[in-house]
Amino acid sequence: MRILHLGVGAVGEVIARTVATEDAVTNVVLADIDAQRVAEVAGKIGSKAVRLPLDVTDTAALRRALADADFVVNALVPRFNTGIMRLCLETGTSYLDMAGDNDMDDEIALDEQFRQAGLTALVFFGIDPGASDVFARCLYDQFDTVESLTVLDGDNATVDGYEIAASFSPATMIEEVAASPPGFVDGVMTERESMSAANSFEFDFPAPVGRLRVWNTDHEESVLMPRYLAGKGLRNANFFIALDERFMELVRVVHTLRLDSRQPIEFGGGRFAPLDFIASRLPRAVDLAGKMHGHVCVGALAEGTLGGKPARRYMYQVTAHDQAFAHMGVQGTGYQTGLSAACAVIMWVQGHVQEKGVLAPERVDPQPYLDLMGRHGVPWQVVDLPA
Ligand SMILES: NC(=O)c1ccc[n+]([C@@H]2O[C@H](COP(=O)([O-])OP(=O)(O)OC[C@H]3O[C@@H](n4cnc5c(N)ncnc54)[C@H](O)[C@@H]3O)[C@@H](O)[C@H]2O)c1
């Protein structure tokens, strides 16, 4: 089987290296605009690696690469997603991506076309969204009734050398915090006020993460969980992430000054997007490799009834940043994301996903995926919290 990897940045590298360990995978094609990056990652993979310096905006070259592949892993920025998916329909290539940007509905709208083409698209399949949605689905299957599903992420890391840092793309992180978060509240899809203290609380993450203040932010799960997991009485579905006060302070100022925009502005004889400029002042995820110390936790909390009694169960994955660096040379979030996505690819390679169409993580049988997570270095755990 030939797997095409579009984008071999921090996350793409982890996916490609893990997918290459599967016997059924004969070639991993490493395609990136950065030829040096392609060479670096190829050197770590060995004989299965095929080097393909490629700018994905070159549609003819991209079409040729897709036509040669059985499956494509899209580890680029989400604005490329739907364009690549449409090309997959032409070339007969199954597909995976890890985030939805604003075009989540556009991707899901291709469901029927993928089904008719006999292809599978695994969409929004990183750690969160991705494993977090699978955890929610797994708990949903266990419970008799589910009133509430909440994704709760926390990171207690210290960062060497940077006062303010985001563990993934700083521009995306600022956008997610500054935007009005969608939430499923009392059975109605609602847009909340961003960065509101009313939508923030302290949550006791399992050890060794501990108690952290979490904030409601704009994330795919708040939309996906009510769309696919509403059948057992769901009334509330939300996403919360722990953010430190320095980062919140930065986003408040940036948002107030309307610098959280990707629309280019003219200033001082130059033209630039303010958000890109702000993000350029912060470390990139790759700059943080080896500099984060602590643990990151991603999980889903289900509240409802089990065996006729009230129940609250949290299913989660914890990664140590130092261990992630030792194994793959990345920080914990890149490791969790890459391995979670790789498990979804391997699940497809091994034939556990027979269904065709555009499949959000909630639509996939959770068990084979959860087994693979345990085997590939991102084991999950479950804890029952006081009801
Ligand atoms: N769901 C999750 O849990 C989660 C978490 C983190 C990141 N992500 C997703 O993973 C994606 C990748 O993250 P990352 O940290 O690896 O980013 P990154 O910036 O390290 O990697 C992106 C790669 O794309 C390449 N690229 C950019 N433009 C290109 C083009 N025109 N043609 C070919 N290659 C091009 C870059 O050279 C780079 O190597 C993110 O954009 C995000 O969507 C998802």
The ligand as a Tripos MOL2 file, in Angstrom:
@<TRIPOS>MOLECULE
LIG
   44    48     1     0     0
SMALL
NO_CHARGES

@<TRIPOS>ATOM
      1 N1         -6.5740   17.7060   15.8280 N.am      1 LIG1
      2 C1         -5.5070   17.9690   16.5330 C.2       1 LIG1
      3 O1         -5.3820   17.4770   17.6430 O.2       1 LIG1
      4 C2         -4.4130   18.8440   15.9890 C.ar      1 LIG1
      5 C3         -3.4350   19.3510   16.8580 C.ar      1 LIG1
      6 C4         -2.3550   20.0670   16.2970 C.ar      1 LIG1
      7 C5         -2.3220   20.2570   14.9250 C.ar      1 LIG1
      8 N2         -3.3370   19.7690   14.1230 N.ar      1 LIG1
      9 C6         -3.3130   19.9430   12.6640 C.3       1 LIG1
     10 O2         -2.0780   19.5010   12.1550 O.3       1 LIG1
     11 C7         -1.6350   20.4040   11.1540 C.3       1 LIG1
     12 C8         -0.1320   20.3200   11.0370 C.3       1 LIG1
     13 O3          0.4560   20.7700   12.2480 O.3       1 LIG1
     14 P1          2.0430   20.8810   12.4110 P.3       1 LIG1
     15 O4          2.3070   21.2790   13.8210 O.co2     1 LIG1
     16 O5          2.6850   19.6590   11.8540 O.co2     1 LIG1
     17 O6          2.3380   22.1180   11.4370 O.3       1 LIG1
     18 P2          3.7080   22.4550   10.7100 P.3       1 LIG1
     19 O7          3.6290   23.8930   10.3500 O.co2     1 LIG1
     20 O8          4.8710   21.9510   11.4970 O.co2     1 LIG1
     21 O9          3.6360   21.5690    9.3370 O.3       1 LIG1
     22 C9          2.9770   21.9490    8.1780 C.3       1 LIG1
     23 C10         3.8340   21.4900    6.9950 C.3       1 LIG1
     24 O10         3.1490   21.8510    5.7860 O.3       1 LIG1
     25 C11         4.1160   22.2820    4.8460 C.3       1 LIG1
     26 N3          3.4740   23.1460    3.8420 N.ar      1 LIG1
     27 C12         2.9600   24.4020    4.0410 C.ar      1 LIG1
     28 N4          2.4750   24.8740    2.8740 N.ar      1 LIG1
     29 C13         2.6610   23.9140    1.9410 C.ar      1 LIG1
     30 C14         2.3740   23.8050    0.5570 C.ar      1 LIG1
     31 N5          1.8010   24.8200   -0.1170 N.pl3     1 LIG1
     32 N6          2.6940   22.6620   -0.0910 N.ar      1 LIG1
     33 C15         3.2890   21.6490    0.5620 C.ar      1 LIG1
     34 N7          3.6210   21.6970    1.8760 N.ar      1 LIG1
     35 C16         3.2950   22.8080    2.5620 C.ar      1 LIG1
     36 C17         5.1300   23.0380    5.6750 C.3       1 LIG1
     37 O11         6.3790   23.1320    4.9930 O.3       1 LIG1
     38 C18         5.2040   22.1760    6.9440 C.3       1 LIG1
     39 O12         6.2370   21.2080    6.8700 O.3       1 LIG1
     40 C19        -2.1820   21.7520   11.6460 C.3       1 LIG1
     41 O13        -2.3650   22.6680   10.6220 O.3       1 LIG1
     42 C20        -3.5030   21.3820   12.2740 C.3       1 LIG1
     43 O14        -4.5090   21.4260   11.2890 O.3       1 LIG1
     44 C21        -4.3650   19.0700   14.6290 C.ar      1 LIG1
@<TRIPOS>BOND
     1     1     2 1
     2     2     3 2
     3     2     4 1
     4     4     5 ar
     5     4    44 ar
     6     5     6 ar
     7     6     7 ar
     8     7     8 ar
     9     8     9 1
    10     8    44 ar
    11     9    10 1
    12     9    42 1
    13    10    11 1
    14    11    12 1
    15    11    40 1
    16    12    13 1
    17    13    14 1
    18    14    15 2
    19    14    16 1
    20    14    17 1
    21    17    18 1
    22    18    19 2
    23    18    20 1
    24    18    21 1
    25    21    22 1
    26    22    23 1
    27    23    24 1
    28    23    38 1
    29    24    25 1
    30    25    26 1
    31    25    36 1
    32    26    27 ar
    33    26    35 ar
    34    27    28 ar
    35    28    29 ar
    36    29    30 ar
    37    29    35 ar
    38    30    31 1
    39    30    32 ar
    40    32    33 ar
    41    33    34 ar
    42    34    35 ar
    43    36    37 1
    44    36    38 1
    45    38    39 1
    46    40    41 1
    47    40    42 1
    48    42    43 1
@<TRIPOS>SUBSTRUCTURE
     1 LIG1         1 GROUP 0 **** ****
